[in-house]
Amino acid sequence: MEMPIIRTMKRRRLREDLRKRRRMRPGEADMLTTSFEQWIRDKTQFTMGEVCDGADLPEQVPDALCLYHTAKLQISNLGSLMPYGNANRIVGEMCRELPVREWKTPVFAGVCGTDPFCLLEPLLQELICNGVYGIQNFPTVGLADGVFRYNLEAISLGFRREVEIMKTARQMGLAIFPFVFNQVEALTMAETGPAAMIYHLGVLQHFHAERQEPPAKPYLERIRSISTLLRKEYPRIRLFVYARVEALSHIIEKAMEDGRVDIDGIYTSCRVKGGGRQV
Amino acid sequence: MNKNAVLNRLKSRGNHIFGMTLGTGIYYKYAVLNDVDLAFLISASRFRQMGMNSLAATMPYGNANDIVLDFAVREILPQRPKIPLIFGLCATDPTVDLRSYIARLKELNFSGICNIPSVIIVDGGLSAMLEAEGISYQKEIQAIRIAHEMDLFTVAMVQDAEQAGGMIEAGCDAVCVHFGAAKGGVLGAKLEVTQRDAVKAATQIYEQCDSCGRKIIKLFYGGPAKTPPSVHYIKENTRADGFVGGYSIERLIVEANMQKGLLRYTFLGAEEQEGRQRAEKIDYVEFTKEYIEQNYKDHITANQIAAKLHISRSYFSALVSKELGEPFQEYLITYRMEKASNLLMNTLLSVGEIAEMVGYRDYAHFSKSFKKKMKISPAAYRKQYKNT
């Protein structure tokens, strides 16, 4: 097992270095020198492009790119929690192999915060050194439910750990754009002070676009309850909603425009070929 | 060791098969020393040695197959396989081609495979969605089928009769009921099935095995099957041929001895006492089971045991019924009747004598309880099931 080459430096120096380097990037948009808070402020649509080989070109240009270990393993994101590889090591490798620094679009990395066999600070430092803009909690235990999830929480491989790593990442100067799955998780995650977070509607979305009366109501209900809660407690955090099913995503978007749900935007994802050289 | 040798070996053990999961070389040494029937090389075991609960084996902290192959090749295979080695194969792994991988395992002298880590550990919505994505139990069945075709010994981990049906159809040699996560100890999870539900589930699955027309070896693993008394209980109440020890081995042997051993090195008496109290708290239920096993011949009451443990009667009752899945009194009667039916079958003692041996002074009372439990009178039971 090879140790990642990391530059050890004090956090403040690291932050300064990060700021300097961002300014120095070739062909840099102004956006990267501004903070995530400013950048995300007026977005109502956020498209994340998952970097992977062999994907079709996306219809819309993604706002940011992300590196997930599932892309390298060529499995669906739902399989992210399965024991097919060391998620954090794979993401670290991807950052090293891909010319992340040269891309004009900011790059997020999916960090597995629950991994008990990984020192996460060195990993984050390595990500920063390789030009990563921010992190997301991926793979996340939020995807799991039932007895499996209960036991994961019981043996301290739970969502708490992911929150802690987000906190550390923010202190180190990385942008964080976390997924949350319910009210409790939203509240704990909000404590880390993210500029925005994504409410993931969960894995189970039995939803058919062909149906005349789509069962979107319960989802809108859930979104409403979470947004009221967040608006009350943390009005500064921008709330995005992610639905895996496209049809549902459209309905939510409409509801947002009509003002039926009080959210800031819709989060979507697409796959981007070979590292997004075209963006 | 080839498949026939393994089968003959297991046949000679009757229904006392003992399999053991292991993740390091030293465990293998002890398995050989004690002539354990089957050695399961699984990633969960490795994770336990690394200080994590076995659930970590179903998380993206490493490639399960690589982990097993790595320690097998370095720590176990060089010691020459003297007992059957079963490889815990993660069949849904997208990075391996099952056919060539299993062929390679055979070349490396593995006697067989077992589908663990398995998707059966994942439940709820995620499990349903994974299935839709092709990460399903079907792939594990396919792995067993391929291994069967290559003449490897195959153990199928199952959680219900339907899965068992699929595995039997694929040609598995042994079915092992996976009771899920285990509770207690330093690494333990929180939710586990009760002993009673475990017996119920196993009974159903074993029925499926027995009705298929060929001999299937029936094993169980995990969950409440973690101490000798509980393993004994499940074995007595089902038609299992044997048991596979996982966390039970680590918990019982390593954790307990580590704690005891370390306490002997800490000189401060106060700390020793504190440590002992802590250890006792974990083991109230185990103590109860052992106490019943040793004293079922005498009069036992919940008050007695509660007094011995220095806890209140009500706390004791609540704890026991939660852990065992039935009230204390009910558990005691089940245990005694199990013993009595054994004696009825295998000895010529009179029913009155047997009643006394299992702690009933009053024959009528015994007979009544027996009838209630077994739905048949003791005398009729003997007539029907007598062995000689």
HADDOCK unambig.tbl for C-alpha pairs under 7 A between the chains (distance, minus, plus):
assign (segid A and resid 78 and name CA) (segid B and resid 130 and name CA) 6.47 0.50 0.50
assign (segid A and resid 79 and name CA) (segid B and resid 130 and name CA) 6.62 0.50 0.50
assign (segid A and resid 80 and name CA) (segid B and resid 60 and name CA) 6.92 0.50 0.50
assign (segid A and resid 81 and name CA) (segid B and resid 59 and name CA) 5.24 0.50 0.50
assign (segid A and resid 81 and name CA) (segid B and resid 60 and name CA) 5.40 0.50 0.50
assign (segid A and resid 82 and name CA) (segid B and resid 58 and name CA) 5.62 0.50 0.50
assign (segid A and resid 82 and name CA) (segid B and resid 59 and name CA) 5.21 0.50 0.50
assign (segid A and resid 82 and name CA) (segid B and resid 60 and name CA) 5.42 0.50 0.50
assign (segid A and resid 83 and name CA) (segid B and resid 57 and name CA) 6.52 0.50 0.50
assign (segid A and resid 83 and name CA) (segid B and resid 58 and name CA) 5.14 0.50 0.50
assign (segid A and resid 83 and name CA) (segid B and resid 59 and name CA) 4.92 0.50 0.50
assign (segid A and resid 83 and name CA) (segid B and resid 60 and name CA) 4.42 0.50 0.50
assign (segid A and resid 83 and name CA) (segid B and resid 61 and name CA) 6.53 0.50 0.50
assign (segid A and resid 83 and name CA) (segid B and resid 62 and name CA) 5.94 0.50 0.50
assign (segid A and resid 83 and name CA) (segid B and resid 63 and name CA) 5.33 0.50 0.50
assign (segid A and resid 83 and name CA) (segid B and resid 64 and name CA) 5.58 0.50 0.50
assign (segid A and resid 84 and name CA) (segid B and resid 60 and name CA) 6.25 0.50 0.50
assign (segid A and resid 84 and name CA) (segid B and resid 62 and name CA) 6.37 0.50 0.50
assign (segid A and resid 84 and name CA) (segid B and resid 63 and name CA) 4.28 0.50 0.50
assign (segid A and resid 84 and name CA) (segid B and resid 64 and name CA) 6.28 0.50 0.50
assign (segid A and resid 84 and name CA) (segid B and resid 93 and name CA) 5.59 0.50 0.50
assign (segid A and resid 85 and name CA) (segid B and resid 60 and name CA) 5.70 0.50 0.50
assign (segid A and resid 85 and name CA) (segid B and resid 61 and name CA) 6.38 0.50 0.50
assign (segid A and resid 85 and name CA) (segid B and resid 62 and name CA) 4.27 0.50 0.50
assign (segid A and resid 85 and name CA) (segid B and resid 63 and name CA) 3.92 0.50 0.50
assign (segid A and resid 86 and name CA) (segid B and resid 60 and name CA) 5.43 0.50 0.50
assign (segid A and resid 86 and name CA) (segid B and resid 61 and name CA) 4.37 0.50 0.50
assign (segid A and resid 86 and name CA) (segid B and resid 62 and name CA) 3.82 0.50 0.50
assign (segid A and resid 86 and name CA) (segid B and resid 63 and name CA) 6.26 0.50 0.50
assign (segid A and resid 87 and name CA) (segid B and resid 60 and name CA) 5.61 0.50 0.50
assign (segid A and resid 87 and name CA) (segid B and resid 61 and name CA) 6.23 0.50 0.50
assign (segid A and resid 115 and name CA) (segid B and resid 61 and name CA) 6.06 0.50 0.50
assign (segid A and resid 143 and name CA) (segid B and resid 126 and name CA) 6.65 0.50 0.50
assign (segid A and resid 144 and name CA) (segid B and resid 126 and name CA) 5.64 0.50 0.50
assign (segid A and resid 145 and name CA) (segid B and resid 124 and name CA) 5.61 0.50 0.50
assign (segid A and resid 145 and name CA) (segid B and resid 125 and name CA) 6.58 0.50 0.50
assign (segid A and resid 145 and name CA) (segid B and resid 126 and name CA) 6.77 0.50 0.50
assign (segid A and resid 146 and name CA) (segid B and resid 123 and name CA) 5.75 0.50 0.50
assign (segid A and resid 146 and name CA) (segid B and resid 124 and name CA) 4.91 0.50 0.50
assign (segid A and resid 147 and name CA) (segid B and resid 123 and name CA) 6.66 0.50 0.50
assign (segid A and resid 147 and name CA) (segid B and resid 191 and name CA) 6.95 0.50 0.50
assign (segid A and resid 148 and name CA) (segid B and resid 121 and name CA) 6.66 0.50 0.50
assign (segid A and resid 148 and name CA) (segid B and resid 122 and name CA) 5.60 0.50 0.50
assign (segid A and resid 148 and name CA) (segid B and resid 123 and name CA) 6.18 0.50 0.50
assign (segid A and resid 151 and name CA) (segid B and resid 189 and name CA) 5.32 0.50 0.50
assign (segid A and resid 151 and name CA) (segid B and resid 190 and name CA) 5.85 0.50 0.50
assign (segid A and resid 151 and name CA) (segid B and resid 191 and name CA) 6.37 0.50 0.50
assign (segid A and resid 154 and name CA) (segid B and resid 189 and name CA) 5.84 0.50 0.50
assign (segid A and resid 154 and name CA) (segid B and resid 190 and name CA) 5.96 0.50 0.50
assign (segid A and resid 155 and name CA) (segid B and resid 189 and name CA) 5.80 0.50 0.50
assign (segid A and resid 203 and name CA) (segid B and resid 125 and name CA) 6.52 0.50 0.50
assign (segid A and resid 203 and name CA) (segid B and resid 126 and name CA) 6.19 0.50 0.50
assign (segid A and resid 203 and name CA) (segid B and resid 129 and name CA) 6.77 0.50 0.50
assign (segid A and resid 204 and name CA) (segid B and resid 125 and name CA) 5.67 0.50 0.50
assign (segid A and resid 204 and name CA) (segid B and resid 129 and name CA) 6.82 0.50 0.50
